Structures are given as C-alpha cells and as structure tokens.
Amino acid sequence: MLPGVIGIIQATEAIKLVLGKGDLLVGRLLIYDAFRMKFRELKIRRDRECPLCGDRPTITDLIDYEAFCGMGEGAGQVDVPQRAGG
C-alpha cells in the first residue's frame, strides 16, 4: 500500500508539472505517516549555500555512479580457488 500511495503522489506531481497546472510541492516537504494515515506538510527554505542549487553551485555535472560504487569492469567478482583434485 505504501508504494502505491507515494507513487500516486509522485505521478500527480509529474502530471501537474507537465500540464503547468495546480500547486507543485516546490518549497514544501510532504511527510506521510503510514501507521497513523496522516500527512504533514513542512515549508522548506532554499539554501543559498547549497552546492547543487544555491547561488554559486559547485556540483554541475552528473557523476559516474558505476565507477563511484565500484561497479566497473571486474567489480564484485571474486576469484574462487579450485580445490586440488576437484
């Protein structure tokens, strides 16, 4: 149920963005408490010092996540020694 509720909210935000209609959750954080079946909304102020979206961004390119996570060629492979006579 939880993925369905959150998925519907995300899809609704995308549709509003594409159509240019409705109030987007820009500057707001929607919190969903599944155990109590309640929503809360917090106002979020823009951080002018944010390295991604601040006044002087220092993060301007996407990173190579496969390299960052060690998922490149040969990563995650383990050499298993052969047993003698096997």
C-alpha positions as YAML, in Angstrom:
chain: A
units: angstrom
residues:
- id: 1
  name: MET
  ca: [0.00, 0.00, 0.00]
- id: 2
  name: LEU
  ca: [2.79, 2.45, 0.88]
- id: 3
  name: PRO
  ca: [4.44, 2.33, -2.58]
- id: 4
  name: GLY
  ca: [1.03, 2.89, -4.15]
- id: 5
  name: VAL
  ca: [0.26, 5.99, -2.09]
- id: 6
  name: ILE
  ca: [3.69, 7.55, -2.68]
- id: 7
  name: GLY
  ca: [3.62, 6.54, -6.37]
- id: 8
  name: ILE
  ca: [0.27, 8.25, -6.93]
- id: 9
  name: ILE
  ca: [1.58, 11.43, -5.30]
- id: 10
  name: GLN
  ca: [4.71, 11.37, -7.49]
- id: 11
  name: ALA
  ca: [2.66, 10.73, -10.64]
- id: 12
  name: THR
  ca: [0.28, 13.56, -9.76]
- id: 13
  name: GLU
  ca: [3.21, 15.96, -9.28]
- id: 14
  name: ALA
  ca: [4.63, 14.94, -12.69]
- id: 15
  name: ILE
  ca: [1.27, 15.48, -14.41]
- id: 16
  name: LYS
  ca: [0.86, 18.91, -12.78]
- id: 17
  name: LEU
  ca: [4.38, 19.83, -13.88]
- id: 18
  name: VAL
  ca: [3.81, 18.73, -17.49]
- id: 19
  name: LEU
  ca: [0.41, 20.45, -17.73]
- id: 20
  name: GLY
  ca: [1.59, 23.58, -15.92]
- id: 21
  name: LYS
  ca: [-1.45, 23.43, -13.62]
- id: 22
  name: GLY
  ca: [-2.02, 23.10, -9.91]
- id: 23
  name: ASP
  ca: [0.24, 23.79, -6.96]
- id: 24
  name: LEU
  ca: [3.50, 21.86, -7.08]
- id: 25
  name: LEU
  ca: [5.30, 20.80, -3.90]
- id: 26
  name: VAL
  ca: [8.06, 23.32, -4.61]
- id: 27
  name: GLY
  ca: [9.43, 24.65, -1.33]
- id: 28
  name: ARG
  ca: [7.37, 22.15, 0.63]
- id: 29
  name: LEU
  ca: [8.09, 18.70, 2.04]
- id: 30
  name: LEU
  ca: [5.16, 16.31, 2.28]
- id: 31
  name: ILE
  ca: [5.53, 13.75, 5.06]
- id: 32
  name: TYR
  ca: [3.33, 10.65, 5.06]
- id: 33
  name: ASP
  ca: [2.86, 8.67, 8.27]
- id: 34
  name: ALA
  ca: [1.51, 5.31, 7.08]
- id: 35
  name: PHE
  ca: [0.90, 3.99, 10.60]
- id: 36
  name: ARG
  ca: [-1.35, 6.90, 11.52]
- id: 37
  name: MET
  ca: [-2.62, 7.54, 7.96]
- id: 38
  name: LYS
  ca: [-1.73, 11.22, 8.25]
- id: 39
  name: PHE
  ca: [0.04, 13.74, 6.06]
- id: 40
  name: ARG
  ca: [2.11, 16.70, 7.25]
- id: 41
  name: GLU
  ca: [3.50, 19.50, 5.17]
- id: 42
  name: LEU
  ca: [6.62, 21.48, 6.03]
- id: 43
  name: LYS
  ca: [7.79, 24.63, 4.32]
- id: 44
  name: ILE
  ca: [11.41, 24.41, 3.19]
- id: 45
  name: ARG
  ca: [13.50, 27.48, 2.50]
- id: 46
  name: ARG
  ca: [16.05, 27.44, -0.30]
- id: 47
  name: ASP
  ca: [19.62, 27.17, 0.96]
- id: 48
  name: ARG
  ca: [21.61, 29.86, -0.85]
- id: 49
  name: GLU
  ca: [24.83, 27.96, 0.01]
- id: 50
  name: CYS
  ca: [23.62, 24.64, -1.46]
- id: 51
  name: PRO
  ca: [26.36, 23.18, -3.70]
- id: 52
  name: LEU
  ca: [23.72, 21.94, -6.16]
- id: 53
  name: CYS
  ca: [21.09, 24.67, -6.43]
- id: 54
  name: GLY
  ca: [22.49, 27.59, -4.43]
- id: 55
  name: ASP
  ca: [23.64, 30.95, -5.71]
- id: 56
  name: ARG
  ca: [27.09, 29.55, -6.64]
- id: 57
  name: PRO
  ca: [26.68, 25.84, -7.44]
- id: 58
  name: THR
  ca: [29.84, 23.73, -7.35]
- id: 59
  name: ILE
  ca: [28.16, 20.49, -8.45]
- id: 60
  name: THR
  ca: [27.47, 20.97, -12.14]
- id: 61
  name: ASP
  ca: [27.88, 17.51, -13.68]
- id: 62
  name: LEU
  ca: [26.47, 14.07, -13.05]
- id: 63
  name: ILE
  ca: [28.89, 11.56, -11.58]
- id: 64
  name: ASP
  ca: [29.65, 8.10, -12.92]
- id: 65
  name: TYR
  ca: [27.74, 6.05, -10.35]
- id: 66
  name: GLU
  ca: [29.09, 2.73, -11.57]
- id: 67
  name: ALA
  ca: [32.65, 3.92, -11.01]
- id: 68
  name: PHE
  ca: [31.69, 5.65, -7.76]
- id: 69
  name: CYS
  ca: [30.11, 2.48, -6.36]
- id: 70
  name: GLY
  ca: [32.86, 0.21, -7.64]
- id: 71
  name: MET
  ca: [30.61, -1.35, -10.24]
- id: 72
  name: GLY
  ca: [33.10, -1.02, -13.09]
- id: 73
  name: GLU
  ca: [34.63, -3.84, -15.04]
- id: 74
  name: GLY
  ca: [35.57, -6.71, -12.75]
- id: 75
  name: ALA
  ca: [33.98, -5.17, -9.66]
- id: 76
  name: GLY
  ca: [32.15, -7.55, -7.41]
- id: 77
  name: GLN
  ca: [33.82, -10.60, -8.94]
- id: 78
  name: VAL
  ca: [35.56, -12.96, -6.58]
- id: 79
  name: ASP
  ca: [38.17, -15.48, -7.63]
- id: 80
  name: VAL
  ca: [37.33, -18.82, -6.05]
- id: 81
  name: PRO
  ca: [40.34, -21.09, -5.80]
- id: 82
  name: GLN
  ca: [39.95, -24.57, -7.22]
- id: 83
  name: ARG
  ca: [40.33, -27.46, -4.82]
- id: 84
  name: ALA
  ca: [43.08, -29.92, -5.57]
- id: 85
  name: GLY
  ca: [41.72, -32.95, -7.41]
- id: 86
  name: GLY
  ca: [38.36, -31.31, -7.96]
...
